[in-house]
Structure formats: C-alpha cells, structure tokens
Amino acid sequence: MIKYLNYILNRFKSSKYVRKGKCNKCGACCRNILLYTERGIAVTSEEQFEKIKEFDKHLKNFYISGKNESGKLLFTCREIDENNRCRMYVFRGLVCRTYPKPDSYFLANGGELLDGCGYYFEPDKSFKSYLKMS
C-alpha cells in the first residue's frame, strides 16, 4: 500500500524532465515562441490570444508573427532589442522567466527547443529508479 501511495505522489508531483543548460542570448525564443491558454493548449487563433492577454498583462508585449507547420501561432516580443537583450528584463513576465519549462503542456503540445538553444531537457530520474517505484 505504501509503495502504491508513493507511486501516485511521485506521478503527480514531478514533471519527469528538468531543464539544463543556459541561455546563449541568441534571441530566437523571443522572436519565435508558442503561447498557451490557461488549459495548456497552444494558441491557434487571434481570439485565443486576446483572451489570454486579459489574464497576464505581460503578454501584451507579444504580437503574432506567424504560424508553424501545425497551425499554432508564433509570437515575437516587442521588448527584444537588436542586440538580443530584453529591454524590461528585470520586470519580465512569468512566461519569459520560466521559458523553456519542461511541463506536460509544453511537451504534449509539441513544444520543442529551437535550433541552437543553450537549454536542453533531461529525464528527472533514471529509468531504473522509476521501475523501483512500481
């Protein structure tokens, strides 16, 4: 019974992946980012974008800059300068502070790191340690 409870707790509390590496300050993510609704669905319409901007004032810094091959909107931040520096870095929003966040929303919606990104994801535990929990 204790093993089962431990398994359930572990299943819900961890993201299964951790972010490693560091930002290489290329600015690509500030010019080519996916945004998500409160339910973790990638934004695919201007109407969805308008709704999520009501809940997070920092999203007003973004504008629609295109679509990817799967129909998800791509966004660019107005605060990135020509040297790939954020003009409001100290006051940046949560989206920017946590990007890229290896959560289930990001991964399930096909979120992937851009080529040349200094970050990468690794499993939070080895496969063997997951087997021990069952």
N, C-alpha and C positions, 0 to 999 in steps of 0.2 A: 504494500500500500504506500509506503513512504517513497519507494522508487517511482511509483506512478505519479504521486504529487510533485516530486522533484522534476520529473519529465514534463509535466504540464506547466509548471512555473518557468522552467527553462525555455520551453517552446514559445511562451508569450513575452518573456522579458527581454530577450536578446534579438538583435537584428540579423544575426547569422553572418554578417560581414562587418568589417571595420575599415575605415578609410586610413590609408597610409600615404606617405609621401608628403610633398609640399607644393604649394603654388609656385609655378615658374614665371608668373606675371606676364603671360602671353596675351591676356585679354580675350581669348576666344570664347570663354564661357559667358562673359559679359555681353558678347555680341551674338551669341547663338545658344540661348538657354530655353529649355522647356519649363513651363509653369504648370502647376497642378491646382485643381479645385480642392475644396475642403475635404472631399471624399477620396482624394488621391488620384483623380482622373486627369490625364494630361489635357490641357486646354486645346480645343479644336475649333472654337468659334469666337468671334468678337464679343458676342453676348456673354459667354462664359467669362471672358476676360474682364468685362465690365463688372460682373458680379463679384469676382474675387478681389477686385480693386477696392470695393466697398469695405472689405474686412481688413485689408492691410494697406495702409497709406503708402508704404514704400514701393508697392507695385506700380504706383503712378509714375515712377521713374522709367518704366519699361514701355516700349512700343512694339507692335507687331512688325517683324522684319522679314517674315517668310513662312514657308511650310516645309516640313520634311517629307520624305517619300511616303510615310504612313498617314499623312494628313494632319499631324499635330503642328500647332503653331510654334514658330520660333520667335524669340523675343530678344531685343537689344536694350541695354540700359543707357539712358541719356547721360549718366554721370561718369562714363568712362572717357578719359581724355586720350589724346593722340599718342601718349607715352604708356598707354595701358594702365594708368593709375586711376583709382576711384576718387572723384572729387569730394565725396562725402563718406570716406572710408570709416571714420570714427562713428558716424551716425547711420551706417548702412543697416538694412533690414535683416530679418531672420533668414530669409531666402538666401541672401548673399553670405551671411555668417556661417551657415551650415552646408553650403554647396561645396562639393557634391556629397550628399547624405545617402549612405547606402541602406536606405529603408525599403520596406516592401513596396511602397508606392513607386519610388524611383525605378527599382529593378523590374517590377511587374509591368510597368508601362514602357518598357524598352529603353529606359534611361541608360545611356552609356557615356563613358568619358570621351571627350573629344581627343582626336589625334594630337599627340604632343603634350597632353595634360600631365602635370607633375604628380598628380594623385593616382592611386590605384586602390583596388579593393582586395581584401584577403578574407578568407573564412575566419570567423572569430575563434573557432576551435578546430582541432583536427578531427578527421572522420572517426578515428578510434574513440575519441572522447564522447562523441555523440552516440556511438554504439554502446558504450558503458552505461549511458543513462537509460537505455531501454530495458 
